[in-house]
Amino acid sequence: MQTSAALKPSGVFDEPRPVCGDTVTAIIPTYQRPFLVRNAILSALGQSYRALEVMLVIDGRDRITREAVATIEDPRLRVLELDAKVGAAEARNIGTELATSEWVAFLDDDDEWLPQKIALQMEAARAMRVRYPVISSRTIVRTLAFEWISPRRAYVPGELMSEYLFCRQRFVDGARYMQTSTLMTRRELMMELPFRKDLKRHQDWDWLLRAASHTGVGFHMLPEPLTVFHVEDRRMSLGREMDWEYSQAWAREMRRSFTPRAYSFFLATECVSRAVKTRAGWAVYAELIWEFLVRGRPTAQSLLSVAGFLCIPEQWRGRLRERIRRLRSRSQGARSSGPICGLDANCSVILERREDDAGDRAYSEVSDSDAGDCVDGRRSGDRSRGQAFS
């Protein structure tokens, strides 16, 4: 592992800086996504909270990304280029280890932060009377066609984490989560409780469940959406692979972190749903239903979820999901006096989509006077690949 000393305009250096208790390090792992990550970096450097540095961890040799970020002339940017690929989770861990601040926040290379994210999260963290505050927020989920604010319900302090993440009140309820790009916490906690580098899926959920049982940890989710989460409608990312067996094995391994009710919901929404999509067959469905009934604690809602996945064709469920998303997007847009920015009607930065020459989606800042060209803050453009929710 070594840094790229050639990137002097980007503020790259080999020697660590003195630790500052008020500073936040934004850690961004990336590999061969130069236009996306450049805009993620700019959204981090554009925070209203100025005591911030950005640690870009390039996951393997990547000349194109190195050259793209070299044009960012800000001494707060540090670039670390690894000799070999280690995966996003381990790249985050390496960035945490080399961070020089008391606080760390994570940002995926295809997501962006709104300008007041870190300032609002630091304010919330300072108000918490726990050793390890973990601060999250809601997100603006953006696709080519529409956008909506998610999750619909924020986490309530003291709520059991597995219950919040997996239990649903209605069949049409969407997923709940604290996505990686929303998280900020003390570096000390991440050193004690790093991301697991052996997981190919469920990294967010895995860390949250482990953190929930860690002494001194307290969670808080800000109601404002402070992160823009880009999702590509039709492209299958790693987090959405239909490997129900992997999800089942992970849930069994983490069984003690689930309540029985949450365990049944997870089997229904993650395992049964994936098994049905891959047409695994009734022998597999029977195995999952047995575990759902015997090892969990089914409720009417989770039973309805299983029945829905088994009896309602995927095409119909897909249409229902799309209709619900559109309705939510319109409803949230109608309640907003301007673009959906999650801050206030005078939000000064709007994300404008444009298609870059390389076919990668990029984002630029436009003035308030251009807001009239947006419809609820949306413009058409090319899709970017979004990391799945977990």
N, C-alpha and C positions, 0 to 999 in steps of 0.2 A: 504494500500500500504506500503510495506516495502522491504528493501534491504536484500540480502542474505549475512549475515556477515561471513558465513563459507568459502567463496571463497577468502581467503586472497591471494593465488597465482595469482589470476586474477586482483588484484588491486581494490577490492570492498571496499567501505567505505561509511559510513552514512553521514558524515559531508561534506557540500559543500566546494569546493576549491575557492580561490579568483578568481574573474573574470579577465580574461586576454584578452585584446583587439585584440591580434594577434593570439589567439588560435581558432581553429575550432573544434567543437564537431560533430563527426559522430554518428548519431542516427540510431540504427538498431533494429526494432521490430522483435520478433520471437516467435515461439511456436512449440515445438516438431519436430524440424528439425535440430538436433545437428550437423550433418556433413556438411550440407550446410552452416549454420550460422558460423561455425568455420572458414570456408574459406572466407566468407564475412568479418569477423573480421580481419583475417590476411591480406586481401587486403587493409583494411583501415589502419591498423597499419604499413603496408609496404609503405605508402606514402612517397615520397621524401620531402614533406612538414612536418617537424617534430613537429611543434607547434600544435599538434592534440591530442585529447582524443577521446575515443570510448565509447559511452553509449549504452550498450545492454539492451533492455527492454524486459524481458521475460513475455509474455502475459498470466499469470496464472502459477500455480504451475507446475514445469516441472523439475523433478530430472535428467532426461537423459541429457537435454541441460545444466543444471547447472554443471553436472560432466564433460561434454565434454569441456566446456570453462574453467574449472578450471585448465586445463593443460597449458593454455596460460599465461606465466609469463611475463607480461608487466604492469608496474604501470599505464600506460595510459588507461587501460581498466577498466571501471566501469560496474558493473552488477546490474540491478534492477529487482527483481522478484516480480511481482504483485500477490496479494492474489487471484484475480479473473480475468477472461478474460474480456477485454474491447474493443478488436478489434485493428487492426493495426493503424488506424488513431488516435485513442485516445492514444495508446501507444507512437506514435510519439510526440503527444502533451505533454505527461507526461515527455518524455525524454527532450523535449525542455525546459520545465519548470525547470528541475533540471540541465540543462547544465550550465557550468560555463564559457562559452566563449562568445565572441561577435558574432561569426558566427556559424551557424549550417548547416550541410549537411546530407542528408538522403540516406540510403542504405537499400534495401530490402534484406532479408536473403538469397535469392537464386540468387542474383546478385553479381558482383564484380567490384572493381575499378581498373583501370590501374594506375601504380605508380605515374604518374605526374598529376593526376586529380586535386587534391586540390591546388597544386602549381600553375597550369595554371589558375584555377578559381580565386584564390586569386589575381593573377596578373591582371586579367581582372576586378575584382571587384574594386580594388584600382584605376583603370583608369577611372571608371565611375563617373560622377559628379551628382549622385542622392543620396538621403538619403538611399534608400533601393534597392541596386542592387540584382537582382535575376539572378544567373549565371547557365546556363545549358550547355549541350554538346550533340553531337550526340552519338549514341551507336553502339556497335557491337551486333547484334541480332544473337544468336547462337542456332541452332537446332542440332539434331543428324546428319542430312544429310549435312547441309551446313550453312554458315553464310553470313551476309551482313551488310552493314553500313546503319543506318537509323536514322532519316528521310533523304530522298534524298536531300531535300533542308532545309538549316538551317533558323532559324528565323531571319528576318531583323529588326534591332532596329527601333522602331516607328510603326511597323506593327500592325494592329488591331489583338488582340489575337484570337478572334473567327474566323476571316478570315484565320489566319495562321493554326489553328487547324483543321478546317473543310472543307474549300474550296479546291477543287481539279481542276487541269487543264485538266486532262485526266482521262478516266474511269479506267485505269490500275494503276493510281497513288496510292501509299500506304498511310497509315495514317501518319499524322504529330503529333508530341507530344513533351512534355518535361517531360519525365518519372521521377517518384519520385527519383529514384536512381541517377539521374543526377543533382538534384537541390542543390544549396548552396545559402544561403542568411543570412541576419542579424537575430540574435535571437529575437531582438526587434520586427521585422515584424511578426515573427511567434507567438509571444505572443499577438500581436494585431489582427492577422488574422490566427487563428489555423485551422487545418484540421477539417472538419465536421465529427463528429463521427457517425452521423445518416445515412450516405450513405453506401450502399452496393456495389455501382459501380460509376464510373466517378469521383472518389476522386481527381485525378490529374487535370482533366479538370476543375472541380468545383473550386479548389483552384486557378488555373491560371487565370480563368475568374474574380474571385473576386479580386485577387491581381492586375490585369490589371486596375481596376477602383479605386485602393487605392492610395491616395495621396503620391507622393514621390517614387513610385516604377518604376524601369526601368529594362528591360529584356535584356539579352545578351546570345546568344548561341555560344559556341566555335565550330569551324568547325571540330575539331578533335573528333573522337569517344573515349571517356574516360571511358565508363562504358560497362561491358559485361552483356548483358541481356539474360538470359537463358529461352528458350521457349520449352515447350513440345508439340510436334506436334499434338497429338490426345487426350490429356486429357483436359476436359472442366474445366477451373478454374472459380472462381466466377465472374471475370470481363467479361467472355464470355458467361454468361448465356443468353438465348434467350428471355429474358423478355422485349419485345418491349414496353410494357406499362410503365415499370419503367423508361426507357430512355425517353419516351415521357413526362411523368410527371416531370422528372428532367429538361428537356429542357423548358417546360412551366414555371416552377418555376424560371429558370435563363434567361427567354426570354429577359430581358433588357440588358443582357450581350452579346447577339448575334446581329450581323447585320442581316438584313432580308435575305441577300444572304447566310450567314453562317447558319441561322436557316433552310433554305430549304435543304442545303447540309446535315446537321445533321439528319433531318427527313429521307432523302433518304438513307444515309449510315448506320445509326444506327437503325432507327425504321422500315423502309420498309424492309431492309435486314433481320432483326431479325424476323419480322412478316412472311416473306416468308419462312424462314428456319423452322419455327414452323407450317407452313401451316395454318395460322390464318384465311384465307378465304377472299373472295373478299369484303365482307362488311367492314372488317378491312382495307384492302388495300384502299378502296374508302375513308374511313375516313382520313387515313394518307395522301392520295394524295390531298384531299380537303385542309387540313391544310398546306401541302407543297405549294399549289398554292396560297391560300388566305392569310395566315399569314406570309409567307416568300416571297422571291423574286427569283423565279427559273431562272436558266441560262441554256444554251444549255447543259453544262456539267452535271448539277444536274438532268436535265430531262433525259439525257442518262443513268445516274446512276439508276434512278427509272425504266426506261424501261429495263435495263440490269438485275436488280434483279427480275423483274416480268416475263421476257421472256426467259432468259438464264438459263437452269437448273443448280442447285447448283454444280452438279458433274463437269460440263464443266467449271464453274467459278473457282472451286477448282483446276482443272488441269491447268488452265491459270495462277492462282496465283502461283502455285508451279513452273511452267516453268519460270515465270518472276523472282521469287526469285533465282532460279538456275542461270539464265542469269546474274542477278545483282551480285551474289556472284562470279561467274567466272570472270566477267568484273572487279570487284573491286580487286580480287586476281591478275589478270593479270597486273593491273596498279601498284601493290605493289611490291617492290623489296624484300620483305620478308613476314613473317606472318602479318596478319592484326592486327596491334596493335594501329594504330591511332597516333603514336608519330613520329617515324622515323625508318629507316632501322636497327638501332642499338638497338632497343627495347630490354632490357635485361631480361624481364620476359615474358615467354610464359605460357599460361594456358594449362596444360595437363590434359585431362579427364581420370579418372579412376573410376572403380566401387568399392565402399567400401563394406566391409563385410556385412554391414547392408542394402545394396541395395540402399543407398543414394549416389548421385553423389558427388564426392569431387574433388578438384583441387589442384595440387601441382606445385611448381615452378621447371622448368627445365632449364638447362644452354643453352647458345647460341649454343653449340656444338650439342645439341639434336634437333635443329630446323630442321635439314634435315629429321627427322622422321615425321615432320608435313607437311600437304598439306595446304598451306595458313593458317597455325596456327591451323589446325583442327585435331582432333583425334577422333576415334570412342569411344563410351562409353555409359553408361546408361543415360537416360533422367532424368532431374529434372523438377519439376512442376514450371512453370514460371508464375508470376502474369501478367495478361493481361495488354494491353497498357492503358486501362481505360474503 
